[in-house]
């Protein structure tokens, strides 16, 4: 979806100018597409009015934008601007909890803080990407590949699953 969208809309001006209904159709395959389309247009307008059409480079400015929360801001600062950050998505959260880096009851913010303490700062972004990849393709929510997992010895969930 992202590459198609970026081919069609190159700049904030493009997102701001398209009829809302068209943008909704373009992103219909994602959840909450109506809200997201509105936020994309509001965000684009703010970028044009306040930032000369450029994406702000600080976490603090990013989280003030419509539809941009902690996770998105961390992804942007780390990937676009090289600022070390750990964005906790569903994969990062699941793997961190299964490996015992975080407790089952921990919030996303608590998981983020525990990862930041456990991982050297200069490895935050790379670790974030590795955890996403590992969670998406190996340590899946429904059918993790525990029997071939190199981290089985330290995984609470894997040990439990392998006993059955």
N, CA and C atoms as a LAMMPS dump frame, in Angstrom:
ITEM: TIMESTEP
0
ITEM: NUMBER OF ATOMS
492
ITEM: BOX BOUNDS ff ff ff
-5.0000000000000000e+02 5.0000000000000000e+02
-5.0000000000000000e+02 5.0000000000000000e+02
-5.0000000000000000e+02 5.0000000000000000e+02
ITEM: ATOMS id mol type element x y z
1 1 1 N 0.825 -1.204 0
2 1 2 C 0 0 0
3 1 3 C 0.863 1.26 0
4 2 1 N 1.904 1.275 0.831
5 2 2 C 2.724 2.473 0.974
6 2 3 C 3.365 2.889 -0.342
7 3 1 N 3.95 1.941 -1.061
8 3 2 C 4.628 2.308 -2.308
9 3 3 C 3.642 2.841 -3.344
10 4 1 N 2.449 2.231 -3.415
11 4 2 C 1.425 2.736 -4.343
12 4 3 C 1.017 4.159 -3.977
13 5 1 N 0.837 4.38 -2.694
14 5 2 C 0.427 5.696 -2.211
15 5 3 C 1.492 6.738 -2.524
16 6 1 N 2.767 6.391 -2.293
17 6 2 C 3.853 7.328 -2.54
18 6 3 C 4.092 7.561 -4.031
19 7 1 N 3.669 6.622 -4.866
20 7 2 C 3.756 6.854 -6.311
21 7 3 C 2.684 7.854 -6.746
22 8 1 N 1.521 7.737 -6.132
23 8 2 C 0.391 8.587 -6.509
24 8 3 C 0.499 9.986 -5.896
25 9 1 N 0.916 10.056 -4.643
26 9 2 C 1.016 11.323 -3.918
27 9 3 C 2.463 11.537 -3.499
28 10 1 N 3.085 12.544 -4.072
29 10 2 C 4.519 12.757 -3.852
30 10 3 C 4.825 13.739 -2.711
31 11 1 N 3.937 14.719 -2.509
32 11 2 C 4.215 15.809 -1.568
33 11 3 C 2.983 16.085 -0.711
34 12 1 N 3.163 16.799 0.404
35 12 2 C 2.004 17.147 1.233
36 12 3 C 0.911 17.875 0.44
37 13 1 N 1.328 18.663 -0.544
38 13 2 C 0.339 19.371 -1.381
39 13 3 C -0.617 18.388 -2.051
40 14 1 N -0.091 17.257 -2.488
41 14 2 C -0.913 16.254 -3.177
42 14 3 C -1.96 15.665 -2.236
43 15 1 N -1.548 15.353 -1.012
44 15 2 C -2.487 14.788 -0.032
45 15 3 C -3.534 15.822 0.375
46 16 1 N -3.115 17.072 0.509
47 16 2 C -4.036 18.13 0.925
48 16 3 C -5.061 18.436 -0.168
49 17 1 N -4.668 18.26 -1.423
50 17 2 C -5.529 18.647 -2.546
51 17 3 C -6.529 17.571 -2.964
52 18 1 N -6.225 16.315 -2.723
53 18 2 C -7.098 15.231 -3.184
54 18 3 C -8.411 15.256 -2.391
55 19 1 N -9.54 14.971 -3.041
56 19 2 C -10.792 14.867 -2.283
57 19 3 C -10.673 13.767 -1.22
58 20 1 N -11.201 14.032 -0.042
59 20 2 C -11.112 13.095 1.075
60 20 3 C -11.611 11.709 0.687
61 21 1 N -12.706 11.654 -0.052
62 21 2 C -13.291 10.367 -0.45
63 21 3 C -12.316 9.555 -1.302
64 22 1 N -11.558 10.233 -2.148
65 22 2 C -10.572 9.542 -2.988
66 22 3 C -9.441 8.966 -2.135
67 23 1 N -8.962 9.766 -1.194
68 23 2 C -7.899 9.29 -0.306
69 23 3 C -8.396 8.106 0.522
70 24 1 N -9.637 8.175 0.986
71 24 2 C -10.222 7.049 1.728
72 24 3 C -10.205 5.781 0.885
73 25 1 N -10.583 5.905 -0.372
74 25 2 C -10.579 4.732 -1.264
75 25 3 C -9.162 4.191 -1.467
76 26 1 N -8.21 5.09 -1.555
77 26 2 C -6.819 4.684 -1.78
78 26 3 C -6.226 3.911 -0.604
79 27 1 N -6.744 4.165 0.605
80 27 2 C -6.194 3.473 1.779
81 27 3 C -7.226 2.545 2.428
82 28 1 N -8.26 2.236 1.699
83 28 2 C -9.374 1.448 2.231
84 28 3 C -8.957 0.092 2.822
85 29 1 N -7.862 -0.466 2.35
86 29 2 C -7.443 -1.8 2.801
87 29 3 C -6.879 -1.807 4.224
88 30 1 N -6.617 -0.641 4.796
89 30 2 C -6.098 -0.607 6.17
90 30 3 C -7.222 -0.282 7.149
91 31 1 N -7.05 -0.675 8.371
92 31 2 C -8.055 -0.418 9.4
93 31 3 C -8.201 1.07 9.677
94 32 1 N -9.405 1.455 10.077
95 32 2 C -9.705 2.847 10.425
96 32 3 C -9.342 3.827 9.305
97 33 1 N -9.558 3.404 8.072
98 33 2 C -9.101 4.202 6.926
99 33 3 C -9.74 5.587 6.859
100 34 1 N -10.981 5.732 7.317
101 34 2 C -11.62 7.063 7.269
102 34 3 C -10.904 8.048 8.19
103 35 1 N -10.657 7.617 9.427
104 35 2 C -9.912 8.472 10.373
105 35 3 C -8.512 8.761 9.863
106 36 1 N -7.86 7.743 9.335
107 36 2 C -6.489 7.917 8.859
108 36 3 C -6.435 8.877 7.673
109 37 1 N -7.406 8.8 6.789
110 37 2 C -7.444 9.719 5.644
111 37 3 C -7.601 11.163 6.132
112 38 1 N -8.495 11.372 7.102
113 38 2 C -8.676 12.725 7.666
114 38 3 C -7.381 13.216 8.297
115 39 1 N -6.739 12.342 9.068
116 39 2 C -5.488 12.73 9.723
117 39 3 C -4.383 13.029 8.72
118 40 1 N -4.31 12.249 7.656
119 40 2 C -3.298 12.497 6.616
120 40 3 C -3.506 13.883 6.016
121 41 1 N -4.761 14.226 5.75
122 41 2 C -5.021 15.544 5.158
123 41 3 C -4.732 16.679 6.144
124 42 1 N -5.15 16.516 7.395
125 42 2 C -4.868 17.551 8.41
126 42 3 C -3.362 17.704 8.602
127 43 1 N -2.676 16.58 8.708
128 43 2 C -1.232 16.58 8.888
129 43 3 C -0.542 17.277 7.709
130 44 1 N -0.977 16.964 6.506
131 44 2 C -0.388 17.577 5.307
132 44 3 C -0.577 19.085 5.317
133 45 1 N -1.757 19.533 5.734
134 45 2 C -2.045 20.965 5.814
135 45 3 C -1.117 21.638 6.833
136 46 1 N -0.934 20.998 7.972
137 46 2 C -0.043 21.545 9.01
138 46 3 C 1.403 21.592 8.513
139 47 1 N 1.84 20.545 7.814
140 47 2 C 3.201 20.551 7.259
141 47 3 C 3.387 21.737 6.318
142 48 1 N 2.377 22 5.501
143 48 2 C 2.46 23.108 4.548
144 48 3 C 2.438 24.458 5.263
145 49 1 N 1.567 24.596 6.255
146 49 2 C 1.406 25.884 6.939
147 49 3 C 2.535 26.191 7.923
148 50 1 N 3.011 25.169 8.632
149 50 2 C 3.946 25.415 9.733
150 50 3 C 5.377 24.945 9.5
151 51 1 N 5.564 24.064 8.532
152 51 2 C 6.891 23.451 8.362
153 51 3 C 7.405 23.533 6.928
154 52 1 N 6.857 24.438 6.146
155 52 2 C 7.304 24.624 4.765
156 52 3 C 7.25 23.317 3.969
157 53 1 N 6.263 22.473 4.294
158 53 2 C 6.075 21.221 3.572
159 53 3 C 7.031 20.11 3.968
160 54 1 N 7.852 20.348 4.993
161 54 2 C 8.841 19.36 5.433
162 54 3 C 8.354 18.626 6.684
163 55 1 N 8.803 17.399 6.842
164 55 2 C 8.475 16.626 8.04
165 55 3 C 9.363 17.119 9.182
166 56 1 N 8.757 17.47 10.33
167 56 2 C 9.577 17.907 11.468
168 56 3 C 10.53 16.798 11.912
169 57 1 N 11.675 17.208 12.448
170 57 2 C 12.718 16.231 12.77
171 57 3 C 12.777 15.83 14.237
172 58 1 N 11.933 16.424 15.072
173 58 2 C 11.992 16.058 16.486
174 58 3 C 10.766 15.25 16.887
175 59 1 N 10.99 14.371 17.835
176 59 2 C 9.915 13.548 18.392
177 59 3 C 8.789 14.443 18.92
178 60 1 N 9.172 15.498 19.641
179 60 2 C 8.189 16.39 20.273
180 60 3 C 7.279 17.052 19.246
181 61 1 N 7.837 17.484 18.132
182 61 2 C 7.017 18.099 17.08
183 61 3 C 6.147 17.054 16.386
184 62 1 N 6.7 15.892 16.153
185 62 2 C 5.96 14.841 15.443
186 62 3 C 4.708 14.407 16.196
187 63 1 N 4.813 14.206 17.513
188 63 2 C 3.647 13.715 18.259
189 63 3 C 2.537 14.757 18.369
190 64 1 N 2.822 15.996 18
191 64 2 C 1.78 17.033 17.971
192 64 3 C 0.936 16.955 16.697
193 65 1 N 1.406 16.227 15.704
194 65 2 C 0.69 16.132 14.429
195 65 3 C -0.483 15.161 14.537
196 66 1 N -1.568 15.429 13.807
197 66 2 C -2.741 14.542 13.848
198 66 3 C -2.39 13.123 13.408
199 67 1 N -2.796 12.15 14.213
200 67 2 C -2.591 10.751 13.866
201 67 3 C -1.204 10.215 14.154
202 68 1 N -0.324 11.051 14.69
203 68 2 C 1.042 10.613 14.982
204 68 3 C 1.182 10.403 16.486
205 69 1 N 1.397 9.16 16.857
206 69 2 C 1.615 8.824 18.26
207 69 3 C 3.061 8.457 18.499
208 70 1 N 3.294 7.919 19.654
209 70 2 C 4.647 7.558 20.087
210 70 3 C 5.344 6.615 19.104
211 71 1 N 4.647 5.543 18.703
212 71 2 C 5.252 4.542 17.819
213 71 3 C 5.646 5.164 16.478
214 72 1 N 4.727 5.884 15.859
215 72 2 C 5.006 6.503 14.556
216 72 3 C 6.141 7.515 14.664
217 73 1 N 6.114 8.334 15.702
218 73 2 C 7.175 9.333 15.879
219 73 3 C 8.537 8.657 16.035
220 74 1 N 8.585 7.566 16.791
221 74 2 C 9.851 6.839 16.954
222 74 3 C 10.334 6.242 15.637
223 75 1 N 9.415 5.713 14.844
224 75 2 C 9.787 5.165 13.532
225 75 3 C 10.366 6.27 12.649
226 76 1 N 9.717 7.427 12.634
227 76 2 C 10.164 8.531 11.775
228 76 3 C 11.526 9.058 12.217
229 77 1 N 11.691 9.348 13.508
230 77 2 C 12.983 9.909 13.93
231 77 3 C 14.123 8.919 13.711
232 78 1 N 13.85 7.635 13.904
233 78 2 C 14.937 6.662 13.747
234 78 3 C 15.252 6.371 12.291
235 79 1 N 14.225 6.171 11.477
236 79 2 C 14.469 5.782 10.083
237 79 3 C 14.755 6.963 9.165
238 80 1 N 14.082 8.083 9.381
239 80 2 C 14.278 9.228 8.488
240 80 3 C 15.432 10.125 8.933
241 81 1 N 15.652 10.212 10.248
242 81 2 C 16.616 11.192 10.744
243 81 3 C 17.772 10.592 11.551
244 82 1 N 17.824 9.264 11.632
245 82 2 C 18.958 8.608 12.268
246 82 3 C 19.067 8.776 13.776
247 83 1 N 17.969 9.135 14.421
248 83 2 C 17.964 9.283 15.877
249 83 3 C 17.638 7.919 16.492
250 84 1 N 18.476 7.398 17.369
251 84 2 C 18.178 6.092 17.963
252 84 3 C 16.816 6.093 18.666
253 85 1 N 15.992 5.1 18.337
254 85 2 C 14.668 4.98 18.952
255 85 3 C 14.188 3.544 18.806
256 86 1 N 13.318 3.144 19.717
257 86 2 C 12.682 1.835 19.63
258 86 3 C 11.184 2.066 19.554
259 87 1 N 10.594 1.682 18.444
260 87 2 C 9.144 1.775 18.282
261 87 3 C 8.563 0.407 18.615
262 88 1 N 7.623 0.382 19.53
263 88 2 C 7.053 -0.892 19.963
264 88 3 C 5.724 -1.125 19.251
265 89 1 N 5.752 -2.037 18.284
266 89 2 C 4.517 -2.462 17.62
267 89 3 C 4.119 -3.813 18.203
268 90 1 N 3.117 -4.435 17.62
269 90 2 C 2.619 -5.706 18.146
270 90 3 C 3.69 -6.798 18.14
271 91 1 N 4.555 -6.811 17.125
272 91 2 C 5.606 -7.828 17.036
273 91 3 C 6.678 -7.615 18.11
274 92 1 N 7.12 -6.378 18.243
275 92 2 C 8.143 -6.043 19.238
276 92 3 C 7.624 -6.355 20.644
277 93 1 N 6.378 -5.998 20.896
278 93 2 C 5.779 -6.26 22.21
279 93 3 C 5.707 -7.764 22.491
280 94 1 N 5.207 -8.527 21.532
281 94 2 C 5.054 -9.975 21.712
282 94 3 C 6.4 -10.659 21.967
283 95 1 N 7.385 -10.383 21.136
284 95 2 C 8.693 -11.024 21.278
285 95 3 C 9.345 -10.624 22.606
286 96 1 N 9.256 -9.355 22.96
287 96 2 C 9.855 -8.88 24.215
288 96 3 C 9.246 -9.576 25.423
289 97 1 N 7.946 -9.779 25.382
290 97 2 C 7.266 -10.44 26.504
291 97 3 C 7.556 -11.935 26.525
292 98 1 N 7.562 -12.575 25.379
293 98 2 C 7.854 -14.009 25.338
294 98 3 C 9.269 -14.309 25.807
295 99 1 N 10.205 -13.428 25.483
296 99 2 C 11.599 -13.645 25.869
297 99 3 C 11.888 -13.214 27.304
298 100 1 N 10.888 -12.62 27.958
299 100 2 C 11.069 -12.214 29.346
300 100 3 C 11.772 -10.883 29.523
301 101 1 N 11.949 -10.137 28.445
302 101 2 C 12.533 -8.798 28.541
303 101 3 C 11.537 -7.878 29.242
304 102 1 N 10.255 -8.147 29.005
305 102 2 C 9.173 -7.393 29.641
306 102 3 C 8.191 -8.384 30.255
307 103 1 N 7.417 -7.897 31.205
308 103 2 C 6.405 -8.74 31.851
309 103 3 C 5.15 -8.799 30.99
310 104 1 N 4.373 -9.862 31.161
311 104 2 C 3.137 -10.02 30.382
312 104 3 C 2.216 -8.826 30.569
313 105 1 N 2.192 -8.274 31.779
314 105 2 C 1.26 -7.189 32.099
315 105 3 C 1.765 -5.812 31.66
316 106 1 N 3 -5.717 31.228
317 106 2 C 3.589 -4.416 30.883
318 106 3 C 2.856 -3.728 29.74
319 107 1 N 2.729 -2.421 29.862
320 107 2 C 2.164 -1.609 28.779
321 107 3 C 3.205 -1.475 27.667
322 108 1 N 2.778 -0.96 26.538
323 108 2 C 3.692 -0.718 25.412
324 108 3 C 4.816 0.224 25.848
325 109 1 N 4.472 1.244 26.607
326 109 2 C 5.473 2.199 27.085
327 109 3 C 6.486 1.522 28.016
328 110 1 N 6.004 0.646 28.879
329 110 2 C 6.913 -0.088 29.768
330 110 3 C 7.831 -1.015 28.971
331 111 1 N 7.289 -1.653 27.941
332 111 2 C 8.116 -2.505 27.071
333 111 3 C 9.207 -1.654 26.421
334 112 1 N 8.822 -0.5 25.905
335 112 2 C 9.793 0.398 25.271
336 112 3 C 10.912 0.764 26.249
337 113 1 N 10.546 1.154 27.456
338 113 2 C 11.555 1.555 28.445
339 113 3 C 12.471 0.398 28.833
340 114 1 N 11.919 -0.789 28.969
341 114 2 C 12.746 -1.952 29.322
342 114 3 C 13.716 -2.3 28.193
343 115 1 N 13.252 -2.196 26.951
344 115 2 C 14.146 -2.442 25.814
345 115 3 C 15.256 -1.396 25.765
346 116 1 N 14.895 -0.143 26.037
347 116 2 C 15.889 0.927 26.015
348 116 3 C 16.971 0.704 27.078
349 117 1 N 16.589 0.125 28.204
350 117 2 C 17.575 -0.177 29.254
351 117 3 C 18.428 -1.392 28.884
352 118 1 N 17.824 -2.367 28.223
353 118 2 C 18.51 -3.633 27.929
354 118 3 C 19.433 -3.563 26.717
355 119 1 N 19.156 -2.636 25.806
356 119 2 C 19.878 -2.571 24.528
357 119 3 C 20.716 -1.286 24.479
358 120 1 N 21.973 -1.37 24.06
359 120 2 C 22.779 -0.152 23.914
360 120 3 C 22.109 0.835 22.949
361 121 1 N 22.164 2.111 23.287
362 121 2 C 21.459 3.156 22.533
363 121 3 C 21.757 3.116 21.027
364 122 1 N 23.005 2.887 20.661
365 122 2 C 23.351 2.9 19.239
366 122 3 C 22.806 1.683 18.486
367 123 1 N 22.183 0.746 19.201
368 123 2 C 21.585 -0.429 18.561
369 123 3 C 20.056 -0.426 18.615
370 124 1 N 19.458 0.644 19.132
371 124 2 C 18 0.688 19.277
372 124 3 C 17.275 0.484 17.955
373 125 1 N 17.638 1.249 16.935
374 125 2 C 16.916 1.174 15.66
375 125 3 C 17.069 -0.206 15.027
376 126 1 N 18.277 -0.722 15.002
377 126 2 C 18.517 -2.047 14.433
378 126 3 C 17.765 -3.125 15.222
379 127 1 N 17.774 -3.015 16.53
380 127 2 C 17.062 -3.977 17.375
381 127 3 C 15.568 -3.933 17.096
382 128 1 N 15.034 -2.741 16.952
383 128 2 C 13.618 -2.566 16.606
384 128 3 C 13.292 -3.327 15.314
385 129 1 N 14.112 -3.161 14.296
386 129 2 C 13.88 -3.845 13.018
387 129 3 C 14.03 -5.363 13.154
388 130 1 N 15.018 -5.786 13.908
389 130 2 C 15.221 -7.231 14.104
390 130 3 C 14.051 -7.868 14.843
391 131 1 N 13.543 -7.192 15.866
392 131 2 C 12.41 -7.735 16.62
393 131 3 C 11.152 -7.797 15.763
394 132 1 N 10.934 -6.793 14.936
395 132 2 C 9.778 -6.82 14.029
396 132 3 C 9.904 -8.002 13.074
397 133 1 N 11.052 -8.136 12.449
398 133 2 C 11.27 -9.227 11.498
399 133 3 C 11.087 -10.581 12.181
400 134 1 N 11.699 -10.74 13.338
401 134 2 C 11.621 -12.001 14.077
402 134 3 C 10.173 -12.312 14.464
403 135 1 N 9.453 -11.304 14.917
404 135 2 C 8.06 -11.494 15.312
405 135 3 C 7.127 -11.739 14.144
406 136 1 N 7.414 -11.124 13.033
407 136 2 C 6.547 -11.256 11.858
408 136 3 C 6.709 -12.611 11.171
409 137 1 N 7.939 -13.1 11.097
410 137 2 C 8.197 -14.296 10.295
411 137 3 C 8.559 -15.545 11.095
412 138 1 N 8.928 -15.391 12.342
413 138 2 C 9.364 -16.555 13.112
414 138 3 C 8.522 -16.73 14.376
415 139 1 N 8.51 -15.735 15.214
416 139 2 C 7.803 -15.802 16.498
417 139 3 C 6.404 -15.208 16.328
418 140 1 N 5.618 -15.853 15.488
419 140 2 C 4.285 -15.351 15.132
420 140 3 C 3.324 -15.472 16.31
421 141 1 N 2.281 -14.668 16.281
422 141 2 C 1.308 -14.665 17.374
423 141 3 C 0.628 -16.022 17.514
424 142 1 N 0.109 -16.558 16.427
425 142 2 C -0.686 -17.787 16.49
426 142 3 C 0.129 -19.066 16.342
427 143 1 N 1.104 -19.052 15.46
428 143 2 C 1.859 -20.293 15.24
429 143 3 C 3.36 -20.019 15.175
430 144 1 N 3.947 -19.717 16.34
431 144 2 C 5.394 -19.481 16.357
432 144 3 C 6.154 -20.76 16.024
433 145 1 N 7.324 -20.597 15.452
434 145 2 C 8.14 -21.751 15.047
435 145 3 C 9.107 -22.122 16.175
436 146 1 N 8.533 -22.483 17.308
437 146 2 C 9.327 -22.769 18.52
438 146 3 C 10.312 -23.914 18.313
439 147 1 N 9.898 -24.919 17.538
440 147 2 C 10.74 -26.111 17.383
441 147 3 C 12.068 -25.818 16.693
442 148 1 N 12.157 -24.715 15.961
443 148 2 C 13.423 -24.368 15.297
444 148 3 C 13.971 -23.025 15.786
445 149 1 N 13.471 -22.56 16.912
446 149 2 C 13.854 -21.232 17.4
447 149 3 C 15.219 -21.244 18.08
448 150 1 N 16.106 -20.348 17.67
449 150 2 C 17.426 -20.276 18.304
450 150 3 C 17.37 -19.678 19.717
451 151 1 N 16.232 -19.098 20.071
452 151 2 C 16.099 -18.463 21.387
453 151 3 C 15.222 -19.263 22.343
454 152 1 N 14.935 -20.507 21.992
455 152 2 C 14.026 -21.335 22.79
456 152 3 C 14.441 -21.422 24.26
457 153 1 N 15.736 -21.522 24.519
458 153 2 C 16.223 -21.665 25.899
459 153 3 C 15.83 -20.494 26.797
460 154 1 N 15.645 -19.32 26.212
461 154 2 C 15.305 -18.156 27.029
462 154 3 C 13.855 -17.7 26.843
463 155 1 N 13.049 -18.492 26.158
464 155 2 C 11.68 -18.08 25.83
465 155 3 C 10.651 -18.788 26.709
466 156 1 N 9.931 -18.005 27.482
467 156 2 C 8.9 -18.562 28.368
468 156 3 C 7.807 -19.255 27.571
469 157 1 N 7.334 -18.578 26.553
470 157 2 C 6.241 -19.109 25.724
471 157 3 C 6.682 -20.362 24.979
472 158 1 N 7.873 -20.331 24.409
473 158 2 C 8.38 -21.471 23.648
474 158 3 C 8.536 -22.717 24.503
475 159 1 N 9.09 -22.544 25.688
476 159 2 C 9.257 -23.688 26.602
477 159 3 C 7.905 -24.3 26.941
478 160 1 N 6.924 -23.442 27.185
479 160 2 C 5.578 -23.915 27.523
480 160 3 C 4.958 -24.672 26.347
481 161 1 N 5.094 -24.113 25.151
482 161 2 C 4.521 -24.748 23.953
483 161 3 C 5.195 -26.079 23.632
484 162 1 N 6.489 -26.166 23.86
485 162 2 C 7.225 -27.381 23.501
486 162 3 C 6.947 -28.538 24.466
487 163 1 N 6.404 -28.246 25.636
488 163 2 C 6.055 -29.3 26.599
489 163 3 C 4.802 -30.045 26.171
490 164 1 N 3.958 -29.381 25.39
491 164 2 C 2.679 -29.993 24.985
492 164 3 C 2.827 -30.914 23.809
